[in-house]
Amino acid sequence: MAPHADLFLAELFGGVVNKAREGTLVQIHQSALARVSGLREAKIHDLVHFSQPDGSFTQGLVVDLEQNTVAVALLDKTMPVEGAHAILADTALSMPVGPSLLGRVVDPLGRPLPDLEPAMATKQVDSTESPSDRTSTKSSSSSSASFPSTPIMSSQHRAPGIMARKPLCHRLRTGVKVLDVFHPLGHGQSVGLFGRPGSGKSTLALQIIANQNTAAPIPSPTAPLHCVYVAIGQEPRAVHEAVDELTRRACFQHVTVVAATQDMPPGLRFLAPFAGCAQGEYWRDRGGRVLVVCDDLSRHAAAYSEMAKFMQKPEVEHGLALHGPLLERCAQMSDAKGGGAMTGLVVVEGEVTSGQEGGVGGGKEDGGHGLAHRINSLVDHAITLNVGLAQRRVFPAVDVTQQMNLPSAGAALLPEPAKWCVQQLRMMWAEALDKEAGAKLAERLGIQAVEEGEEGKVEWLEYLKKVRLLFEQRGPSGEGAVLWTDEAGMVLLLMCCLQRQVLGHLDAGTVRALERIMAEELPRAAGWRKLRREVEALTQHADVRTVAEAFAEAHMTAQRRVKGVEREGDGGRGEFGQGGVTSPSMGKEGLALNEEVNRVYKRCSDVLAHAINYAQKKQQIAKLTNSADEAGDIARSRSQTNVSRRR
């Protein structure tokens, strides 16, 4: 800088600025941001140290370069005073990463937050020093020499390029029936979880994390999945409750919690999702798989807006410029890069679906800036929760009738039999919804005339209600959903949903009993492992198209047998295993595959039939028990009445 510029700064701020990497703090705005003169070599996202009277220093992050000053976001609760000496750090802003942070609650700089951890975790960490314990604001390099660390925001952590990625190849099993069937996810996706306040977004996110629990005590980079939960702008009580829930589900030791609570400076809340991605990239770059949950980006945008007002920046930047680079860091890496994957699940307050089925529209519920709509354009797939279902205690509050025409990219990873069943269920569901809409319109118009086929319409509506019951999970935590993490359970559930004639004769109590049997008792049955192995072997067959066609033919044949309709005029397609799919050109391998598919379908049908019969018997026993209890209560009340009369 020219000498006259130094004189201008000295006259303006009352000091002499003669070092390019040093400066003076001249203004603090609401304990959030500071303006610093000097720092002529400063760049965006550089780390700044402010000296304190006791010899320590506090940290700040450069967020804007102005004409004569630099805007710095403060990263410590201890505020520097005006006139404090500022100097650019030699290292980038980084945080410790690795297995030592599993089962810990840390802030976005890796500093431990023992007040938010369970008592057991705190005792274990006190006996063994972790890298986060050595991170201190009094030393700039206390942990970098012994423990791995990674920059949080720098050019070294740009989103992976196209050549470093590969298509989705592994399905992420959430353990939630509605998501695994209608919103299948793949490792490496970025997924948006949208919903109004009270719809259960955080509960569903924690449930997905809890369902990823593994048998290994401490996951290694080759373990199935690691989890990072990022709490942004929440109250400390809410973070403590989330940690207690993960501890109760015996999965906290496999999770790293990055917490930027409501009482922390906005600079830390701004850094929180980037710090969570830095934790995930450590496992991803070592060939592991990781799930990063950001709860939620609405509070993250609010923290940026708080800083933007001070920097006089337009708030439209928290669309592509702010969250775009963050979500693009989620990727399935190529084999040359280790084959790791980082999946992002971002929670956003607001809805993106319009009144029409599967549409994406606008509305006042999304806020003045339409943050939900902008993030919806950035993620690979969107899941919307319905607050009305949550108020009726239906968990998870995912309306399966919404977004039916917007399949996830992970749908290609479904097993072929399940994929065919989902397509058939979508068509049947669309027909049922059409009849339901017609019935509501007739009721609103006051039409009471009985039309032709009205009984069939009522059957369709009853079928729709009972299928919805099959996708409910008991309670907001959804525990016990072990069955839905494998292909056999998914195929069995879909086959049950396609039995319209069978479900039509079951009452709601029997359907609920059937759902509990399939979720809790079937996985413990002796023959379930054999069925699961057969279905998994079938789904991994090379000729997946033939598998889907053979499974469809088996289902159609079974349905025709149930209806008692003779197969006439079907274009020359014979019984299963003859004609149609099993053409002579397929040879012996095709015939053997069709026989295998038929055998698996028959075994699934038998298991399903036994489950339905068992559910009916349990419901009958429950009714008889309730009747006996009611009769006993009536008899006791009558006897008490007679005794009182005698007295």
N, C-alpha and C positions, 0 to 999 in steps of 0.2 A: 504494500500500500504506500502511496506517495506520502511525503512528510506532511503536506498540507492536510491530508486526511487525518493523520494522527493528531494534529493540532485542533482540527474541527471536533473530533471525538473528545479530546481533553477539555475543550471549552464547553461542550454539550453536557458531559457527565461529570465533570469536576475531577478528572484523574488523567493520568498519562497512560496511554495504551501503546506499548512498544513491543509486545510479544504476540506472535500470531496465534499461539495456542493458549493464551491466558486472557482473562477478562474479569469484569466486575458485575455483580448482580445489582441491578438498578431498580427493579420493580417486581413485586410478588402479587399475584392476582388470586384472591380467595384460597390460599393454601393449595393451589393446584398447578399454576404455571408461573414461570419467572421470565423476565427479560434480562438478557445479559449483554453488556457491551463488550466489544473485542471479539475474541474467538474467530479470527479471520479465516482460519483453516477448517472451521466447523462444516460438517456435512449432515444431511438428514440422518437420523437414527444414530448419531454419535453419542458416546457416553461422556457426561460432564460430572466432575467432582466439585463440590462446594466445601470449603474449609469451615470448620466449626471452632469456637473458642477453646474447647477442651482438647484440640488436636485431632479429633476424628473428622470425618467428612460424610456428607450426604450425597446422594446420586440424583442425576437428572438425565433426561433423554431429549436430544435436539429434535423438535418436531416441525420447526419452520425457520426459514432464513428471511429476515426482513432487511430493509435498506441499511440501517445502522445498528441493529441489534439482532439477537438470536433468541427465539422462543424456545424455552426448555420446560418440559413436563417434569415435575418433581416426583420422585419415586420413594420417598421416605416420609413417615409421619412426623419426624423431627424436621421442622422447617428451618432453612437457613435465614439469616438476617440480611437486610439490604446493606450493600457494601461488602458482602462476603467475596472472598477471592474464588474465582472459578478457573478450572483448568480442564482441558480435554484429556480424557484417559487414553492411554496407549493401546488398550484392548477394546474390542467391541463388547456391547452389552450381552452377557451370556449367563447361563444358569447350569448347575450340575445336572447330569442325566445319568441314567443307568439303573441297574437293579437295586441300588441302595435307596432309591426314592420310592420303591414299591411299598405300599402300606403306610405312606406318609402323607401329611397335609402340608403343603408348602405354598408360599406366595409366588407371584410370577417371576421373582428373581431367585427362587430356589431356597429361600430362607424358611425354616420350619415354623409351623404354627401349632405348638403343642396344645394350646387351649381348645382347638377344634378336633383333636385326635382322641380316640378312646384311651382309657387308662392303660389297658394292656399294651397297646402300641407304643405309648410313651415310655413305659418301663423297659420294653425291649430295646428301644432306640437309645435310652440313656445308658444301657450297658454296652452298647456297640456304637461307636461314633460313626456318623454318616457324613457324606460330603456336604450335605446341606447344613450340618451343624457348624462346619468350618467356614461357611460363607458369612462374611461380616463386612459391615460398612467401614471398618477401621483398616482394612487391608484390601488392596486391589487384586492380589494374586495369592490368596491364602490357600485356595483349593484347586487352582488350575494345574498345579504341578503334580498332584497325587491322584486326582479324580477327574473323570471325563466331564467335559462341559461343552456346550454348543452355543453359538450365537443365536439370539432370539430373533433379531431383525437385522439382516445384513444381506449383501449381495450373494453371500455364500449359500443362502437358503432360499433361492428362487424356486419356483415350481418346476418339477421335472419336465424336460422336453418330451416331444413326441417319440423320439428314438429311444428314450429311456423307459418308456411305458410299453405295456402290452395289454391286449383285451382282458376283460374280466374272466377269470378262470376258476374261482372258488366262491361258493355261496356262503354268505354270512347267515348262520342260523340264529335268529333272535330268540327262539323259544316262545314267541307269541304267535298264536295260530293265525290271527288276522293278517299279520305282517308276513309270515312265512308263506302264506297262500296267495294273498292278493297284492302284497307289496314285497316280493322277494328281493333281497339285497345281495350284492356281491362285494367281496373285499376290494377296496380301492375306490368305492363310490363316495360321492358327497351327497348326503340326504338331508332334506329340510323337514323338520317336525313342527308344523304350524298348528295354532289353536288359540282360542281366547283364554283369558284368565279363568282358572278353575276347571279346565278340560283335562287335566292330568298329564301334561307334557313332561314335567320333571319326574313324575312317578313312573311313566312308561320308559323314560331314558334310563332311570336307575334299575328298572326291572330287566331291561336288555343287558345292562352291565352285569347284573347278578346272575343272569342265565349263562354267562360266559365262564363261569367258575370251572376250573380244571382241577384234576386230582393231584397235580404236582404241587408241592408246598411252596416252591419259589420258581416261577416260570423262567425258562432260559430263552435266548433269542430264537430257538427252534420250537418253542411252545405254541399251541394253537392260536392264542390271542392274548394280547395285553390290552389294558384299558386305561384311559386317562380321562378323568372327569374334571371339567373346568367350570367352576362356579363363579359367575360374573355378576357383581352388584347385588348379591343376595345378603340377607341378614346373617350374622354369625350363627344365630339359632337354627336357621334353615340349613346351613352347611353342616352343622353338628348333627342334625337329624338325618341328613343324607348319609353321613359317615356312619352313624349308628345303624341305619338300615343295611348298608353294605356289610358292616361287621356282623349283624344278626344273620345275614345270608351267607356268612363264612366265605366272603370273596374280597374283603378289604385288603388282604395281604397281596392281592394280585392287581391292585388298582393304585394309581397315583392321582391324588386330588390336588389340583391347582386352584387355590381360592383367592379371589380378589373381592373381599367383602365390601359392603356398602360404606363402611367407615374408612376405607382406604382411599388414597388420592386417586383422581380420575386417570392419572398416568398409569398406575398399576392395573386398573380396570381395562384400560386400553391395551395393555400388553398381555393380558391373561390368555386370550385365545392363541396368540402367537407363541406364548410359552408352552401351552399345551401341545401345539403342533411340533415344537422343538423336541418335547419329550417323545412324541410319537415317531418322529423322524429318526431318532436314535435306534429304535427297534426296527423300523422299516429298512433302514440302510444296512442292517445286519441280517437281512433275510427273514425277519419276523413279520407277524401280522399284528396290527394295533387298531383299536377303536378309540377315537377321540370324540368326546361328547362335550359340546359347548352350550352351557345353560346360563343365560341365553344371549343371543346376539342383539336383542332389542336393548338390553342394558348396556351392551358394548357400544352400540350406536349412540346411546344417550351420553356415555362418557366422552365419546369423540365430539358430540355436539357441545358439551360443556367446554372442551378445549377450543373448539372452532369459534365460539363466540369471542373468546379472548384473542385468538389469532385473526379474527375478522375474515374467516374462510367460509365459503358457502357450504351448507350442510348436505348438498346433493352428493358430496364425495363419499358418503358411507354407502354407496351402491357398488359400482364396479371398482372404483379406485381403492376402497377400504376393504371390502369383503371378497372381492374377486381374487386377488393374490392369495388370500387365506384359504379359500376353498379349493383353489387349483393345486394346492400342495397335497391333496388327497390323490393317491395314484396306486395302481398296480404296477410294480416295477418289472422290467424285463428280466430274463434269466441272466443276461450279462451284468445286470446291476444287483443281482442277488435274489430276485424274485419276491422281495418283500412287498407288503401292501399296507397302506394307511387309509382307513375309512373314517370319514367325518360325519357326525350326526349333530346338526346345529338346530337348536331350539329357538323358535321365533314366535313372538306374540303377535297374533293376527291370523286371518284366514285368507286364502287365495282362491277358494272355489266360489263360483257364483251360484245363483239359484238353480241353474241347469245342471244336469248330471254330467260330471266330469269336466265342466267348463272352468276356465280361469278368468275371473273378472275382477272388477274393482268394488270398493265399498268403503263406507266410513269406518268400518271396524279395523281397517288396516293402518289407521293413523294418518296424520297429515302428509307424511312423506312417502307413504306406500312402501315401507321397508320390506314387508312380507312379499310384495310383488317383485321387488328388485332381487331379493335373495332367491325367490322361486325361479327367476331367470338364470341364476348362477348354479344352482344345484342340479345334480343328475336326476333326482327323483324327489317328489314332495309327498308327505303324508299329513293329512289334515285330521285333527281331532274335533269332535262335535261336543260342545259344552252341554247340549241338551241330553245326550246319552250319559255324560258324567253325572248330571243332576239326577238321573234315574238309576244311578249306581250300576251302569253298564260299563264294565272295564274289560279291555282298553276301549276308550271312547272313539274308536275308529269306525266310521259309518262305511260298511263294505259296499253300500249302494252308490257311494261317491267315487269319482275318478275311475270308473270301470273301463273307460276308453284310453286311459293313460298308463299303460303297463310300465313297470320298472325295467331298467336295462338288465337287472338280475334275473328277469323271467326266463332268459335264454339258458340259465343254469339249472332250471328245474328239471327233474327227471321226466322223461318223455311221457310215461303214463300219467303223472301228475299234471304235466302241461296240457295234455288232452282233456283231462277232467276239469281243469280250470276253465278252458275254453267252453266246454259244454255247460259248466255251471254259470258262466257269464251270460250265455245265451238264454238259459232257463231263467236266470235272475232278471234279465232285461224284459222277458215276457211277463214275469210276475209283477215287476214294477209298472209295466204298462197297464196291466189290469188293475193294480192298486191305484194308479193315478186316475183311471176311468171311474173306479168306484168312489173315490173322493170327490170327483167332479159331479157325479150323479147325486151324491149326498148333499153337496153344496147347492145344487140347483133344485133340490127337493123332488127328484124323480123317484117315485116309489113303485113304478111298474116293474113286474118281474119279466125280464127279457129272456130270450132264448139263450141257453148256456150260462145262466146266472149261477147255477150250482158249481159248474166248472170254475168260474171266476172265484167263488168263495174258497174252493179247494186250493187254487193257486195262492190266494192271500194267506191261507193257513200254512201252506208249505213255506212261504216266504218268512213267516214269523218263526217257524220251527228251525229253519236253517240259521237264522240269526241267533237262536239260542245255542246252537252247536258251536258258534264262534265266540261265545262269551266265556270269560275266565273268572272263576270265583274270586271276588274281592279285588281291591285295587292292586295288590301285590302280584296276583296271578301265579302263586306258587303251585307246584305240582305239575306243571306243564312239561313233563319229561318226554311224553310221546311225540310231541310235535317237532323235535329236533332231528328226526331221521326221516328218510324217504318213505319207509313203510307206514309210519303214522300218518303222514300227509296223504298218501294214496288211500288209506283206509278212511280218513275223514272225508275226502272228496267223494269216494264211492258212496259213503253214507248220505252225503248231501244230494247226490244224484238219484237216490231212491225216493222219487216223489210219491209213488203209490204207497210205499211203506211208511214214510213220515206222515202221510195224510191220516193214517189210522192210529197214530200215537198222540197222546195228550201231552201238554207242556211239561207236566211232572215227569213223565217217562223220558222225554227228550233230555231233560236236565240230568236225570239219572244216567242216561246213556252217555252223555258228555263226561260225567264224572268217572264212569267205568272206563271209557276209552283213555282218559287222561291219567288215571291213578292206578287202576287194577290191571289193565292189559299189559303195561310194560313189565309187570312182575310175574306174568304168566309164563309157564314153562316153554310153550311153543312159540313165544314171541321172538326169541332170538333167531330161531330157524326162519321164520317168516321175514324178519328184517334182513337176514343175509340173502335170501332169495330175491327180495325186491332190490336190494343194493346191487346184486350181481346183474339183475335185469336192466337197471338204469345205466350201468356202465358198459352196455353192449355197444359194439361199434356201429351196427346198423340201427341207429336210433329211429329213423323214419319207419322202418319195418316194425319196430317195437310199438310205436305209437299207433300205427294202423292195426296191428294185431290186437292191441289192448282195446281199441275202439270196437273192433269186430266182436271181441269177446263180450264187451259190455252190451252191445246192441243185441247180440244173440240171447244173452241172459234176460234182457228186458222183454224181448219178443216171447220168450218162454213164459215169463211171468204173466204177460197179458193174454197168452193163449192164442196169439194170432199166427196163422199159417204164413210161411214165407212164400209169397207168390208175387210175381211181377217185380222182382228185385234186380232185374238186369243181369241174371245169370250168376249172382253171387250165392254160393252154397252155404252150408253150415260152416261154422268155424273150423279151419283146417282144410277146407276144400274150396277151390276157386277163389276169386277175389284177391286177397293178399297173398295167399299161398299158391301163386301161379307156378306152372312147371319150370319157368325160367329161373326161379329162385333156387331150385335144387334142394338137396337134402338138408343143407344148413338152414335154409329158410323154413323148411318143415319142422326141423328140430326147435328153431327159435319160437315158432308159433305154438308148438306144444308146450314149451316152457312158459310162454306168456299165459296160455290158457290155464296151466297148472297153478301159476301164481295168482291169477284172477280168481280161480275157484277157491283157492285157500283163503284169500282175502274175503271173498263172499261168505265162506263158512264162518270165519272169525266174526264178521260183522253180524251174521244171523244169530250166532250164539250170544253176542253182546246185546243185541236187541231183545232176545228172549229173556236174558238175565235181567235187563233193565225193567222189562214188563213185570217179571216176578217180584223184583225188589219193590216196585211201585205198588203192586198188589199187597205185598206184606206190609208196606208202610201204611196203606189205607186201612187194612184190617187192624193194625196196631193202633192207629189213631182212633178208629171207631171203637175199639175196646177201651181205650183210655177215656174217650168221651162218655161211653156207657158207664164206666166206673165212676167218673166224676158226677154224672147225673144220679147214679145210685147213692153215692155218698152225700150229695146235697139233699136228696129226698130223705135219707135216714136222719140227717141232722135236722131237717124241717120237722119230721115226726117226733123226734126227741124234744125239740123245743115246744111243740104243741102239747105234749104230755105234761111237760113241766108247767 
